Amino acid sequence: MTHTRTSLADLFEQYGLKPSRALGQNFVVDPNTVRRIARLADVGSDDLVLEIGPGLGSLTLALVETGARVEAIEVDRYLIEPLTSVVAPHGVVVHHADALTADYQALLGDRTAVVVANLPYNVATPLVLHLLETVPAITRMLVMVQKEVGERFAAYAGDEAYGAVSLRIQYFADATVVGKVSPNVFVPKPKVDSALVSIVRRPEVRISPDLVSEADLFTVIRTSFAQRRKMLRRSLHDWATEGVFERADVAETRRPEELSLEEFARLAASR
């Protein structure tokens, strides 16, 4: 019961719509792809799925097929009426809100949720970090993002895509690229491949605040990656105190992309 390329085109014509370039809209028009995403989300009748950016409901309908309860957040006011006409008959609640500023306490109450989302490039990173930092009721996510962004989310020390964002996600969750998506399944067709990333919240943050505060830890991380190609003795010259590298057992000749989150924590705790 998911959309095809033809049924989506019919909705565009019926409501006088076209994809918004400003909102980075790319609509999935392949039933196999949305069913694959729903399968990878690993949700069922015991789950509440919060879909962010449902568009015209292609993925929403596939999520409904899993038996999960589905609620959707859509920022584009022009899509609310056609989206509701498609998904409301299947019991889906549509919220007209910006996912970056939505009141998740009001939306979720005492419920936990799984986020599934097709995210445009310009909001993917801030939104994922916002949800990890501020909405503990969201226990896991499956997000479709630009391939390079997905690789950054799931990178570890030594990976080319590794950076401050990778470490921020690691602090709260475990992230894994679980699939790739071709540009051919979207309208309009993007110029890049997409990645499907599973993000599972950890029961506790990875670095205990008893060892080092979150603020101090990410100060040293941000400072290091501001000059990521330089050795730590250069990038942390203004931050480091005498003997900090020796106390942390981290060589000052290493570069930030070589350090694990735990090593950054030792540095921050040794200052």
CORRAPE-V531335 format. One record per residue. N is the residue number from 1. RES is the residue in one letter. PHI is phi in radians with two decimals (none if undefined). PSI is psi as a letter, one per 40 degrees, with the letter a starting at -180 (* if undefined). D_FIRST is the distance of its C-alpha to the first C-alpha in Angstrom with 2 decimals. Layout:
n={N N}
res={RES RES}
phi={PHI PHI}
psi={PSI PSI}
d_first={D_FIRST D_FIRST}
This chain:
n={1 2 3 4 5 6 7 8 9 10 11 12 13 14 15 16 17 18 19 20 21 22 23 24 25 26 27 28 29 30 31 32 33 34 35 36 37 38 39 40 41 42 43 44 45 46 47 48 49 50 51 52 53 54 55 56 57 58 59 60 61 62 63 64 65 66 67 68 69 70 71 72 73 74 75 76 77 78 79 80 81 82 83 84 85 86 87 88 89 90 91 92 93 94 95 96 97 98 99 100 101 102 103 104 105 106 107 108 109 110 111 112 113 114 115 116 117 118 119 120 121 122 123 124 125 126 127 128 129 130 131 132 133 134 135 136 137 138 139 140 141 142 143 144 145 146 147 148 149 150 151 152 153 154 155 156 157 158 159 160 161 162 163 164 165 166 167 168 169 170 171 172 173 174 175 176 177 178 179 180 181 182 183 184 185 186 187 188 189 190 191 192 193 194 195 196 197 198 199 200 201 202 203 204 205 206 207 208 209 210 211 212 213 214 215 216 217 218 219 220 221 222 223 224 225 226 227 228 229 230 231 232 233 234 235 236 237 238 239 240 241 242 243 244 245 246 247 248 249 250 251 252 253 254 255 256 257 258 259 260 261 262 263 264 265 266 267 268 269 270 271}
res={M T H T R T S L A D L F E Q Y G L K P S R A L G Q N F V V D P N T V R R I A R L A D V G S D D L V L E I G P G L G S L T L A L V E T G A R V E A I E V D R Y L I E P L T S V V A P H G V V V H H A D A L T A D Y Q A L L G D R T A V V V A N L P Y N V A T P L V L H L L E T V P A I T R M L V M V Q K E V G E R F A A Y A G D E A Y G A V S L R I Q Y F A D A T V V G K V S P N V F V P K P K V D S A L V S I V R R P E V R I S P D L V S E A D L F T V I R T S F A Q R R K M L R R S L H D W A T E G V F E R A D V A E T R R P E E L S L E E F A R L A A S R}
phi={none -1.42 -1.22 -1.88 -1.04 -1.22 -1.17 -1.20 -1.05 -1.10 -1.16 -0.97 -1.20 -1.06 -1.82 1.11 -1.84 -2.62 -1.01 -1.53 -1.18 -1.08 -1.62 1.13 -1.40 -2.35 -1.64 -1.36 -2.14 -2.06 -1.00 -1.11 -1.17 -1.19 -1.20 -1.10 -1.09 -1.08 -1.16 -1.18 -1.18 0.94 -2.05 -2.71 -1.13 -1.56 -1.90 -1.78 -1.79 -1.84 -1.60 -1.84 1.25 -1.26 1.13 -1.90 1.69 -1.02 -1.24 -0.96 -1.13 -1.18 -1.17 -1.05 -1.07 -1.31 1.62 -1.24 -1.42 -2.13 -2.17 -2.28 -1.99 -2.23 -1.54 -1.41 -1.12 -1.28 -1.64 -1.05 -1.14 -1.14 -1.07 -1.09 -1.10 -1.41 -1.78 -1.03 -1.05 -1.77 1.48 -1.46 -1.60 -1.88 -1.88 -1.55 -2.79 -1.59 -1.07 -1.35 -2.18 -1.09 -1.54 -1.27 -1.11 -1.20 -1.20 -1.78 1.06 -1.71 -1.56 -1.73 -2.55 -1.88 -1.59 -2.19 -2.72 -1.79 -1.83 -1.19 -0.96 -1.27 -2.05 -1.02 -1.16 -1.06 -1.25 -1.04 -1.15 -1.04 -1.17 -1.15 -1.36 -2.17 -2.22 -1.12 -1.18 -1.52 -1.53 -2.80 -2.45 -2.22 -2.08 -1.78 -2.40 -0.95 -0.92 -1.13 -1.19 -1.05 -1.12 -1.16 -1.02 -1.77 -1.34 -2.20 -0.88 1.69 -1.31 -1.06 -1.47 -1.14 -2.93 -1.07 -1.13 -1.00 -1.21 -1.11 -1.17 -1.01 -1.03 -1.79 -2.69 -1.94 -2.06 -2.50 -1.33 -1.94 -3.12 -2.12 -2.30 -1.30 -1.09 -1.20 -1.65 -1.95 -2.27 -1.20 -1.33 -1.28 -1.60 -2.28 -1.32 -2.01 -2.15 -1.79 -2.10 -1.59 -2.22 -1.97 -1.14 -1.34 -1.03 -2.36 -1.06 -1.20 -1.95 -1.10 -1.05 -1.22 -1.45 -2.75 -1.24 -1.01 -1.07 -1.18 -1.08 -1.44 -1.15 -1.22 -1.15 -1.10 -1.12 -1.12 -1.38 -1.13 -2.35 -1.12 -1.53 -1.62 -1.13 -1.03 -1.10 -1.57 -1.18 -1.87 -0.98 -1.42 -1.60 -1.23 -1.78 -1.08 1.45 -1.12 -1.22 -1.16 -1.11 -1.48 1.00 -2.22 -1.15 -1.23 -1.54 -1.37 -1.88 -1.02 -1.22 -1.63 -1.63 -1.38 -1.05 -1.13 -1.20 -1.07 -1.15 -1.11 -1.04 -1.09 -1.31 -1.68 -1.13}
psi={e i i i d d d d d d d d d d e f i i h h d d e f h h h h e h d d d d d d d d d d d f i a e e i h h h h h f e b e e d d d d d d d d e e i h h i i h h d h d e e d d d d d d d d d e e e h h h h h i h d d e i g d d d d d b e i i i h h h i h h i d e e d d d d d d d d d d e g e e h d i i h i h i i d d d d d d d e i i h e i d e h a d d d d d d d d d i h h h h e i i h i e e e i h i h i e i i i i h h h h h h i d i i d h h e d d i i d d d d e d d d d d d e d g d e i i d d d d e d e d i i h e d d d d e f h h e e i i d e e h i d d d d d d d d e e *}
d_first={0.00 3.81 6.72 9.06 12.75 13.02 10.55 12.22 15.53 15.02 14.63 17.71 19.59 18.81 20.05 22.64 21.40 22.19 21.92 24.86 27.24 29.16 26.26 25.38 21.82 19.82 16.08 13.95 12.17 11.54 8.43 11.27 13.18 11.03 10.41 14.15 15.04 13.41 15.34 18.46 18.32 19.11 17.91 17.29 18.23 21.59 20.48 20.16 18.25 19.58 17.50 19.91 19.05 15.34 15.81 13.01 10.51 8.88 10.43 10.33 6.71 7.63 10.81 9.70 8.47 12.15 13.59 15.45 16.45 15.38 17.61 17.61 20.67 20.63 23.99 23.30 24.14 22.75 19.16 19.45 18.89 15.84 14.26 15.21 13.87 10.28 10.66 13.62 12.11 10.60 14.17 14.24 17.75 18.38 21.90 23.59 25.87 27.20 26.38 29.92 31.61 29.32 31.02 29.25 31.69 30.65 26.91 27.15 30.37 31.28 27.81 27.00 23.82 22.03 21.35 18.53 19.00 18.92 22.52 24.60 27.91 30.16 28.87 27.70 31.11 32.40 29.24 29.01 32.75 32.63 30.13 32.23 35.43 34.65 31.70 32.56 29.90 27.37 27.99 25.90 23.65 21.39 21.82 21.04 24.23 26.49 27.83 31.38 30.45 28.59 31.66 33.87 31.97 32.41 35.88 38.99 42.69 43.54 40.13 40.28 37.60 39.37 40.55 40.91 37.16 36.73 39.49 38.12 34.83 36.86 38.89 35.96 33.43 32.71 30.49 29.17 27.32 24.64 23.00 23.16 20.68 21.68 22.09 20.37 16.79 17.73 18.56 21.46 22.48 24.69 28.00 27.58 25.58 23.72 24.19 22.28 24.86 25.02 27.53 28.87 31.43 34.77 36.40 39.29 39.92 41.14 44.61 46.46 47.83 51.02 51.51 50.70 49.04 45.69 47.46 50.20 47.85 45.69 48.79 50.06 46.67 46.24 49.89 49.66 46.59 48.07 50.20 48.07 50.15 53.41 55.01 54.76 58.44 57.74 54.39 55.60 59.19 59.20 57.21 59.00 62.04 64.82 63.91 60.22 59.08 61.59 60.66 56.97 57.75 55.73 57.53 58.00 57.58 53.90 51.12 48.37 45.54 47.42 47.51 45.21 44.30 46.97 49.59 48.83 49.20 52.58 53.69 52.72 54.44 57.56 58.31}
